[in-house]
Structures are given as structure tokens and as C-alpha cells.
């Protein structure tokens, strides 16, 4: 069955430090992969998506993610975080034959 | 575009009352989704529509929940009677895609925070 795992429930990084949020998916075929961000009291906003092609995808707000088929991963990265990046981040996966499944989310806190 | 519009933003109701949540999808999007978010269960897909037709309602928790999409620009999620365990944030999302498939990702509304006391 299709699933998405975000192993880190909560991460704290210092402002200006680099960030990597982990995501693993489970699906036999090439999945569609997404990262969403949710600020407090808001809906989910799409950061970036991967369907095919270049495995390193660029998104909004300076985020990028790399699809690694051999590791079944789609980790989100940012070279230097800002206090405004504090939010909940969701990885999601779908395919050409199924709807999107969301991971449980990773809450990001920023240390001043 | 104004995005996906949900109303109300907050709803507080007494147990046993009927609650109706509303959603206006992005114009031109042909798929609409209702999600429920809680701390315990995360994001759960309740139901989704494609071209106004319910495609998958397997996530609807029980008969107290019902959803309709009378036209391409409006959908409702109704809970009757409501119970305290229904307290959650309910999100509506829309997408341009075939039968709910994630061709372009989903655009979410800001949600309705429901509290049943």
C-alpha cells in the first residue's frame, strides 16, 4: 500500500543554519511527490513538486528537494533558514493511478 | 484568483446540532477534496469529487457526515448530529486533474476550525 513517512516529528534549527527534512515514500511505480508548508492557522501551501525529469527540484521560498529512487526518499532542503520558515511541513505522494497521501508532518522551530 | 474559499473560519456548536461547512473551489478546477486535520490522526481525506460527482467517500467516518457538490463552484460538508470528537480543522482543496489524480497538486483553503462542545 502507498505510504509516506516523515520520521522527524519536530526539528529545531538556528536561524541561518541549513535545513533538511526527511521524507520516505512507499510505492512501486514512480510517484508524484510534493512538499507542502502549513503556517499556524493557515491551509497547506505547495512548496514544490516532482513528477519526472531532473531529480533536483526547486520550489518557492528558497526550498529544494531531491528525489532519490534508490532510497525511496524526497528530502526537503534549504541552505539558510529564516525565522519565517517556522511552520509544519508535509510530504505527500501520489501516482498516476491514486490520490495524494500525506505524511504526518514535521514541525520546524527556528532558534534565534 | 481568490484561491479556495472556505466558510466559516471558525464554528463553535453544541453537541447534537447540525453543522454545515462550505467551500468554493478555484474556478476551472474539476476536483474537490475534503480533509480533516487533528493532532491524533493528522490529515485525513474524507471525500473527493471529480466534475461534481463523488468519486471516493471511503474516508467519511460515519453516516453523520455527508457532502454535496451541486455545481462546479460550491460544495458543502455537513455533520448531523455533531459530536465533540468531530472537533477538528476541516480543509477543502481543489485541483485540476482527472478523477482526483495529483496532476498538478492540490490548492488548499484556509480551513474551518470546528469545536463541538
Interface residues (C-beta under 8 A of the other chain):
Chain A: X32 X34 X36 X41 X42 X43 X44 X45 X46 X49 X90 X92 X94 X95 X96 X97 X98 X99 X100 X102 X103 X104 X105
Chain B: X4 X33 X42 X43 X45 X48 X56 X91 X93 X100 X101 X102 X103 X104 X105 X106 X107 X108 X109 X110 X111
